Amino acid sequence: MQKKLAIILFFITSNFFAQTLLHPDRVFDGEDMHDNWVVLVEENTISYAGEASGVELPVSTRTIDLKGMTLMPGLIEGHSHLLLHPYNETSWNDQVLKESPVERAIRGTVHAKNSLMAGITTTRDLGAEGAGYTDVYLKKTIDDGIVPGPRMLVAGPAIVATGAYGPKGFHDGVQVPLGAEPASGVPEVIRTVRRQLGNGADFIKIYADYRWTPGAPSQPTFLQEEIDAMVATATSAGSYVVAHASTPEGMMRAIKGGVETIEHGDGGTLEIFNLMKEKGVAFCPTLAAGDAITQYRGWKKGSEPDPERIMEKKWSFKLALESEVDIIFGGDVGVFSHGENYRELELMVDYGMQPLAALRSATSLNARVFHLNELGRVKKGFLADIIAVTGNPAVDIANMSNVQFVMKDGVIFNNEKE
């Protein structure tokens, strides 16, 4: 109670009602769109979602009118790096080498708040990128009510094969901090998984492929038996593994090893996506990161033809749609600005996904894939993580950039109508 009261007093508004009735133009419940629905929140739980005529209001219920808006579950970001900021501000190498974990943690608190205000009420953070377990402690400060931010699922340092990650470009006598924890051989990768879980990682991220030298094409990193061992170790501990993978062989090894999601997947083929569908492995395409990086490198989007990297992304995304594999909303935000997570939704639609499917991806689908059984739906008994956006995003996905109302765990953090 003290934790929640601290959040209310410091950040917001008048959250002094046990019951709140939300009255938008329409409700997206995580699966379908409904006109003329209302939603009743009691403390931190949704107690009713449906036609206005079907609700009995408790005494002292306050009503918040969200006219002209669509109310929906809080967004679940599937691939973030709250400890990174856009690469056109500072390169990844310089962030890892020149920004201390303390500075990056402070930046992370700002990124967390910006994400929450943009409707991200839960985020899966895919690695501290050289900042150790800072993500674990950022999660703790949010959970303790010290700073505002989304619920976090964190990967800790992540694991890469020895020699396969950066920063690179130094002679062999120079030791530099790395963006992930290196490991090799079955005994060592088992120890590394156990250590990371013991230090607070919610799940394990591995790099199934990467560039062995700067500028070289990605190649597989871990052997099949190493991936198998890491997945078995995490599963035994009640956790799971996700894989950075962009080459067909790296993706194949990760799928065979039993990872739960594939991140990026630029080189995915229809055969691979069909196998992912068969095995229940979800796909996080991170379209917005590729779009942003290509623009940082000089592409004038809209006035120049698509470069090869963008064409490859569009093709792999088309194949993924054709296979009907579960596609996760996750933009690799941190490569671009936190709070602009909507860019991934816009690109998913631009590359061929129906807007309603994109909204499901960012809510109920991500909740299912990430084992968040009380989130991702506007439904009786679910936690009150709820947002509202102007207009109807099922008609125009660009409306997702205009979040007007944010409630997390029953607490209002943003209400542009008040």
N, C-alpha and C positions, 0 to 999 in steps of 0.2 A: 504494500500500500504506500509506504514512504517513497519507494522508487517511482511509482506512477505519479504521486503527488508532486514530486520534484520536477518531473517532465512537464506536467500540466502548468505549474507555476512559472517555470522558467521560459518555456517555449511558447505557450499558447494562451489562449483564449479561454472561454468560459466553459470548461468541461465539468460543470458542477451538477450534472443531471445523471441520474441512474439510467434513464431511458432517452433515446434520441430517435425520432422518426425522420427519415430521409425521404424527400419527395422530389424526385427528378422527373424529366419527361419520359425516360425509358431506363430500363435496367438490362445490362448484359450480365447474365448470371454465371458466366464462365463457359457456357455451352451455347445458349441462344439469347436472342434479343427479345425483350418484352416491353410493350407500351403500357403506360398507366400503372406501373407497379410502384409500390412503396417498400421501404426496408426499415425494420425496427431493430435497433441495437440496444441491448440491455447490458450495461457494464462493458465487457470486451467481447461479447458474443452476439451473433445475429440470431434474433428470436423469431423473426418473421420476414419473409420476402414473397410478395405476391400482390394481388389486386387490393386496392385501398379499402374496398368494402369488406374484406375478409379479416381485418386486423382490429383487435380491441386494445385501445391505448390505455396503459396504466396511468394512474394519477401522476401529475407533474412531469408528463412527457414533454420535452421540447421538440419543435418541428423545425427542420432546416429545409427551406425551399430551394431546390436546385433546378429552377426553371431554365429550359433550353439546353439541359445537360443530359449526358448519359452517365449513369452510375454503374460501376463495375468492380470486380475484385482488384485489389492492389496488384500491381505488376510484379512479376517474379523474373528478375534479370538472371539469365542463365550463364553469362560469361563476363565477369567484370574483374578489374584490377583497381581497387580503391586506392592503392598505394602508388599508382602511376598517374601521370598527367600527360596531355597531348604531346606527341613526338615533335610537332612543329614548334613547340615551346622549348623543350629540352629533349635531346636524343635519349633513346633508351640506355645506351652505354653511359652517358653522363648522369642519368638518374641513378643508375646502379653504383657508379664509381664516385660520384661527387656529392650526392644528397644523402645525408646521414639518415639512419632509421628514425631518429627523432623528428627531423624535418619532414620526412615522408609520412610519419604518423600524424603530424599536425595537418599536413595537406589532406591526409585521409579523412580527418574529421570534417573538413570542409566538403570533400567529395561525397561523404556519406550524407550530409545534410542536403546537398544539391540533388542527390539521387532521390531522397525521400520526397522532397518538394516536387520532383518531377513524376511522382506516382509510383516509384519503386519501393515497395514495402518489404520486399525480400530480395536478397542478391546472393548469388553463388560466386564467390571470389576465387579465381583460378590461379592463385599463387602470389606470394609476396614479392617475387622478382628481386631477390637480393636483400630483402629486409627481414630475413629470418622468420620469426613468428609474430611480427608486428600485426599481421592480420588477425591473429588469435586475440591479441589484446585490444585491438580496435573493436572487435566483436564484443568483448567483455565490457568495454566502456559504454557501448550502446545498450547492451542488455542491462547494465547497472543504472541506466538513466543519466549518465554523466554528459553524454552528447547525443543529439538526435541522429537517427539513421535507420536504414533498413535492418530487418533481421538478416543475419549473415550466416552462410555456410562457407567454411574456409578450408583451403587446401594446404596452408602452411607454406613451406619453401618449394614444394614440388620436387620431383625426382627426374634426373636426366642421366644418361649414360656418361661415364667418365670421358672427358675430352670433347663432348659433343655440344656444349653450350657456351655462351659468352658471359661477359664481354671477351672478345678476341682481338688479335692484332698486336700482341705483345710478344717479345722474345721469351724463350723458355725459362729464363732466369727470373722473370717477373711474376709474382703471385698477385692476382687480383681477386676481389670478391666476385662470386658468380651469381647469376640470376636464378639458379636452382641448385639443389643438393646433388652432387655426382655420386654414382654408385655403379659397381660392376660385379658380376658373378652372383650366383644364386644366394649364397650365405649373406653377402653384403646387402643385396637389395631387400632381403627379408628383414635384416636388422634395421635398415633405413625406414622401411614402412612402419615397423613397430615403434621406432623412435618418434617418427612424425605423429603417429596417432597418439602416442603417450604424451606428446607435447601440446596436444589440443587440436590437431587437424581433424576436421569432420569427415574428410574423405581424402583419397590420394590422387594426385595428378601426376601422370608420367608423360614423358616425351618419347613417343614411339618412333619418331623420326626427327631429324634436324640437320642443319648444315654443319659439316665437320670442319670446314674452313670458311672464312668470310667470303661471301659472294658465290660460294659453291651451291649447287642444287641440293635440296634435302635428300637424305638417304636414311634408311632404317637405322635405328640405334640399338635398342635392346634386342637380345635374342629371344626366341619364342619361350624358352624355358625360364628366362628372367621375368618376362611379362606374366607367365603362368604363375610363377612363385609369388610375385607381388599381389596379383589378384587373389590367390589363395590365402595369403597372409592377411590382407585387408578383410576379406570375407569372413575369415575365422574370428576376427576381432569385431564383427558386426558392422563393418564399413564397406566401402566399395572403391573402385578405381575408375578414373576417367582418363582419356588419352588425347594429347595433342598429336594429330596425325594428318598429314597432307598428301603423302604418297600412297599409291595403291598397296604396296607391300607393307608399309607401316600401318595402314588402316587394317589390312587383313590380319596381321599378327595381333593387333589390339583386339579385334573382334573375336578371333579364335581364343585369345587369352581370357575373355570374359569381362571386358570393361563395360561400363554402363552407358557411357556417351563418348562419341568421337567429336573432337573440336577441330574446326576449320574444314578439313576434308576436300581441299581444292582439287585434288586429283582423283576424286571418287568416280567410279564407273557404275553403270547400272547393275552389274553383277555384284559389286560390293554393297551398294545400297539395298539391293534385294536381300543379300545375306544379313545385313543389319536389321532389316524388317523381320526376317525369319527368327533371328536370335534375340530380338527385343532390345537392340542397341539403338539409342537415339542419336540424332545428328544435330550439332550446333554449328551452323555455317559461318558465323561471324562476318556477315556481309559488310557491315558498316566499317569495320577495321580496314579491310582491303580497299574500300572506297576512299576512306580518309588518307591512308598511306599513299595511295596512287596520286591523290590530289597534292599531298605534301611534296611529292616528287615532280610536280609540274603539270600534271594532267589538268586541263581546263574543261571540267565536266560541263556538258551541255553545248560546248562550242567545238569540241574535238571528238573524233571517233573514240570508241572504247578501246583502251589498250589491252594487251594480251591478258594481263592479270584479271581485269574485269570480265572479259569474255569467258575466261576459264571459270570464274565464279558463277557467272550466269548459267553456264552449261552444267556445272556440277549441281547447282540448285535445281535446274530443270529435271535432271535425272533423279534427284532425291524426291521431288514432287511426284514424278512418274512411278517411283517405287512404293510410294505411300509410307515410307519410313517416318517415324515420329521426328518432327523438326522442331528444335528448341529455339525459342527467342533468346538470343544472347549475342551482343554485338562486339565483345572484346573492348568494352568501354574503359577508358583510360588511355587507349590509343587516341581517342577523341574525347571531348569534354564530358565529364560526369554531369548528368542532368539532361543530356541530349540523347538518352537511350532510345527515344522514339525513332531515331534515324534507322535503326535496324528494322523496325516494323515497316517503315516506309519503303525500304529496299526489298523486304520480303514480298510486299505487294507489287512493287515495281518489277520484280523478277518473276512474278507469275502466281503467287499465292493469293487466294481470296482473302479479303479483309477480315471476315469472320473467323477464318482459320488462323490468321495471324493473331487475332485477339485470344483465341483459345490457346495458342502456343504460349502466349505471355502470361496465361493465368492457369486454367485447369490442367493443361497438358504438362507444363513445367512443374506444377504441384505434384502430379502423379509421378513423373520421372524422378523428381528429387525427394520422394517419400515424405511429402508435406501434407499429411492427411487432413489437416484442419484448415488448409489455405486453398486459394485458387477458385473459390466458388462464392457466390452470394446466395447462401442457402442456410436454412435454419440449422443451428448447432455449430456452424463454422465460425472461426475467429473473425472479428470485425476489422479486417484489413480491407478498406474500401476507398476507392477514388471516384472522382467525377470529372469528366472532360466536356468541353463545349461541343455542341453538335452531336452528330452520330458518326462514330469512327467506322462503323460497318459500311457506311456510304462513302466517307472520305477519311482514310486512315491518317491524314495529316492532322486531324483533330486531336490525335494523341499527343501532339506537342503543346496543347493548351489545357493543362491540368489545373482545375479550379478548386478542387477539394481533396484533401488527403486525411484519411483516418487510419491509424495503425494501432491494433490491439485496443480498439475502442476509444483512443485518444485522438482528438483533432489536432493536426499539425498545420493545416493550411485550409482556410476557407475564404476564398476571394469574395464571397457574397456578404461577409460580415465586416 
